[in-house]
């Protein structure tokens, strides 16, 4: 990438540094390109286009700064099945607009991605960020739920009541705040009742892609079977689940600092909630 092009990209992402009303939002994605299923089957996946880009575009358009991170700093992978007009109200022009923005930001580029690692985020300082957003796609179920670094970050945001927003499969990342999330998920994988006594979000109201929606969409797995569903996992961890009344319709739940969206159709509404909360935070500082 030529220096002038890299500078232009940096200005696009970090233009908010010159705006007194701007906030800094951390976007955390999985750096996995697959999900391990039962019987040693593997499902190629990543993040969903609309779940990442709809909120990101809202933030950039509002003048906020966004920083992208994955556990190891590896460029994340787009779930190709999500690059479909069905996730944009069948609007082909909207699909192309978001695809173009993703390409412009170079997020998935192995050599040019602006993505940093979660350890780098900690070095920068959690206090630098005003909110965190985690989109879905199945990939968070491969690594984010077990990430020690992410658990540390989320616990810090919880302690400081900072907006923590997640959508679709993204909320599974909340399990990273358990002292031993791997042991917890092993219990889930056996089909037994999983137990925990130290989950940061115990008692919180939340939503995540429902078991019903998982069943409706299991054809995507091409005969594969997930080891467990996120609704079941988060309920057994101690969360209070809330669902929409009709599959795939938007549903957003807000409980204290936690903002969760149920499915791909909820991403835009989650983005709007983030903007509203950032605006309120900024006004409170003035």
C-alpha positions in Angstrom: 0.0 0.0 0.0 1.4 3.5 -0.9 2.0 5.8 2.0 -0.7 8.3 0.8 -3.3 5.5 0.6 -2.4 4.2 4.1 -2.7 7.8 5.4 -6.1 8.2 3.8 -7.3 5.0 5.4 -6.0 6.0 8.8 -7.8 9.3 8.5 -11.0 7.5 7.6 -10.8 5.3 10.7 -9.5 7.8 13.2 -11.0 11.0 12.0 -12.8 11.3 15.3 -9.5 12.3 17.0 -10.2 15.8 15.8 -13.8 15.8 17.0 -14.3 16.8 20.6 -17.7 15.0 20.7 -16.2 11.8 19.2 -15.8 8.5 21.1 -13.5 5.6 20.6 -15.2 2.3 19.9 -13.4 -1.1 20.0 -14.6 -3.7 17.5 -13.6 -7.2 18.5 -13.8 -10.1 16.0 -12.8 -13.7 16.0 -9.7 -14.5 14.0 -10.9 -18.0 13.3 -12.1 -19.0 9.9 -14.0 -22.1 11.0 -16.1 -23.7 13.7 -15.5 -27.2 14.9 -18.7 -29.3 14.9 -19.5 -32.7 16.3 -18.0 -35.8 14.9 -14.9 -34.0 13.8 -16.7 -32.0 11.1 -15.7 -28.4 10.4 -17.8 -25.5 9.2 -16.1 -22.7 7.3 -17.3 -19.4 8.7 -16.2 -16.0 10.0 -18.1 -12.7 10.7 -21.3 -11.7 9.1 -21.0 -8.7 6.7 -24.1 -6.8 7.9 -23.4 -7.5 11.6 -20.0 -5.9 11.3 -20.5 -3.2 8.8 -23.9 -1.8 9.6 -22.9 -0.6 13.1 -19.4 0.3 11.9 -20.8 2.6 9.2 -23.1 4.3 11.7 -20.1 5.0 14.0 -17.9 6.3 11.2 -20.7 8.5 9.8 -21.2 9.9 13.2 -17.5 10.8 13.4 -16.5 8.2 16.0 -13.2 6.4 15.9 -13.1 2.7 15.5 -10.3 0.2 16.3 -10.5 -3.4 15.1 -9.0 -6.2 17.1 -8.9 -10.0 17.2 -7.3 -12.3 19.8 -4.0 -12.6 18.0 -4.2 -9.7 15.6 -4.8 -11.9 12.6 -7.1 -10.5 10.0 -10.6 -11.9 10.4 -12.5 -13.8 7.8 -15.8 -12.9 6.1 -18.4 -15.6 6.1 -19.1 -15.6 2.4 -22.7 -16.7 2.9 -23.4 -13.4 4.6 -22.6 -11.4 1.5 -26.2 -11.7 0.4 -28.9 -9.2 -0.3 -31.2 -11.0 2.1 -29.3 -9.5 5.0 -29.9 -6.0 3.6 -33.7 -6.1 3.0 -33.0 -7.5 -0.5 -31.4 -4.2 -1.4 -28.6 -5.0 -3.8 -27.3 -1.4 -3.8 -27.0 -1.5 0.0 -25.1 -4.9 -0.2 -22.6 -3.4 -2.6 -22.2 -0.3 -0.5 -21.2 -2.3 2.6 -19.0 -4.7 0.7 -17.2 -1.6 -0.8 -16.7 -0.2 2.7 -15.3 -3.5 4.0 -12.9 -3.6 1.1 -11.9 0.1 1.7 -11.1 -0.5 5.3 -8.9 -3.6 4.4 -10.1 -5.4 7.5 -9.8 -8.9 6.0 -6.6 -8.2 4.1 -3.8 -10.5 5.4 -1.1 -7.9 4.5 -2.9 -4.6 5.0 -5.5 -5.1 7.7 -5.6 -2.5 10.5 -6.6 -5.1 13.0 -4.5 -5.3 16.2 -4.3 -8.0 18.9 -6.1 -7.9 22.2 -2.8 -7.8 24.0 -2.1 -4.6 22.0 -5.4 -3.2 23.1 -4.4 -3.8 26.7 -1.1 -2.0 26.0 -3.0 1.0 24.6 -5.1 1.0 27.7 -8.8 0.0 28.2 -9.5 3.5 29.4 -8.9 4.7 25.8 -12.1 3.1 24.6 -15.7 4.2 25.4 -17.5 1.1 24.1 -16.9 -2.4 22.7 -18.9 -4.1 20.0 -18.7 -7.8 19.0 -20.5 -9.0 15.9 -21.5 -12.5 15.1 -21.1 -15.2 12.5 -20.3 -18.6 14.0 -16.6 -17.8 14.5 -16.9 -16.3 18.0 -17.9 -19.8 19.2 -14.5 -21.1 18.1 -12.2 -18.7 20.1 -13.8 -15.6 21.7 -15.7 -17.6 24.3 -12.4 -19.0 25.7 -10.2 -15.9 25.3 -8.4 -14.9 28.5 -7.5 -11.5 27.0 -11.1 -10.8 26.0 -12.4 -11.9 29.4 -10.0 -9.4 31.0 -11.2 -6.6 28.7 -14.9 -7.4 29.3 -14.4 -7.5 33.1 -12.8 -4.1 32.9 -15.7 -2.7 30.9 -18.1 -4.2 33.3 -16.3 -2.7 36.3 -16.5 0.8 34.6 -20.0 0.4 33.3 -18.9 0.9 29.7 -21.2 0.0 26.8 -20.7 -3.6 25.9 -22.6 -4.6 22.7 -22.8 -7.9 21.0 -25.1 -9.4 18.3 -26.3 -12.9 17.1 -23.5 -15.4 18.0 -21.4 -12.6 19.4 -22.8 -12.8 22.9 -21.2 -16.2 23.4 -18.0 -14.2 23.9 -19.4 -13.2 27.3 -18.4 -16.7 28.6 -14.8 -15.5 28.4 -15.4 -13.8 31.8 -15.7 -17.1 33.5 -12.7 -18.2 35.5 -12.6 -21.5 33.5 -14.7 -21.1 30.3 -13.1 -24.2 28.7 -14.3 -26.5 31.6 -17.7 -24.9 31.3 -18.0 -25.5 27.6 -16.8 -29.1 28.0 -19.8 -29.7 30.2 -22.1 -28.2 27.6 -20.5 -30.5 24.9 -21.4 -33.6 26.9 -25.1 -32.5 27.0 -25.1 -32.3 30.8 -26.1 -29.2 32.9 -23.2 -26.9 32.9 -22.6 -25.0 36.2 -20.7 -21.8 37.1 -20.5 -19.6 40.2 -18.4 -16.7 38.9 -19.9 -15.4 35.7 -19.7 -11.7 35.4 -23.1 -11.4 33.8 -25.0 -13.7 36.0 -28.5 -12.4 36.4 -28.3 -10.0 33.4 -31.1 -10.0 30.8 -29.8 -10.8 27.4 -30.5 -12.1 24.0 -28.6 -14.2 21.4 -29.6 -16.2 18.4 -32.3 -18.5 19.7 -32.3 -22.3 19.7 -35.3 -22.1 17.4 -33.4 -19.9 14.9 -30.4 -22.3 15.1 -32.7 -25.2 14.2 -34.2 -23.2 11.3 -30.7 -22.3 10.0 -28.9 -25.6 10.6 -29.0 -26.3 6.9 -26.1 -23.9 6.6 -24.0 -26.6 8.4 -24.6 -29.0 5.5 -25.3 -32.0 7.8 -23.0 -30.9 10.6 -24.2 -30.4 14.1 -23.0 -27.7 16.6 -21.6 -28.9 19.9 -24.0 -26.7 21.8 -26.2 -23.6 21.1 -25.4 -20.2 22.6 -28.8 -19.6 24.1 -28.5 -22.8 26.2 -24.9 -21.9 27.1 -25.6 -18.4 28.3 -28.8 -19.5 30.2 -26.8 -22.2 32.0 -24.1 -19.7 32.9 -26.8 -17.7 34.7 -28.2 -15.2 32.1 -31.9 -14.4 31.8 -32.9 -15.0 28.2 -35.2 -12.9 26.1 -36.4 -13.8 22.6 -38.3 -12.2 19.8 -41.9 -13.3 19.1 -41.1 -14.2 15.5 -37.9 -15.8 14.2 -35.4 -13.5 12.5 -37.1 -10.2 13.5 -35.0 -7.6 15.3 -34.8 -7.9 19.0 -32.5 -5.9 21.3 -32.1 -6.2 25.0 -30.4 -3.6 27.2 -29.5 -4.4 30.8 -27.1 -1.9 32.5 -24.0 -1.7 30.3 -24.9 -4.8 28.3 -26.6 -4.4 24.9 -27.4 -7.6 23.0 -29.0 -8.2 19.6 -30.6 -11.6 18.7 -29.8 -12.1 15.1 -28.5 -10.5 11.9 -31.7 -8.4 11.6 -30.8 -6.8 14.9 -27.4 -5.5 14.0 -28.6 -2.1 12.7 -30.7 -1.5 15.8 -27.8 -2.5 18.1 -25.7 0.1 16.2 -28.2 2.8 16.9 -28.3 1.9 20.6 -24.5 2.2 20.7 -24.7 5.7 19.1 -27.4 6.8 21.5 -25.3 5.7 24.5 -22.2 7.3 23.2 -24.1 10.6 22.7 -25.4 10.4 26.3 -21.9 9.6 27.6 -20.5 12.6 25.8 -23.2 15.0 27.0 -22.7 13.7 30.6 -19.0 14.7 30.3 -19.8 18.3 29.1 
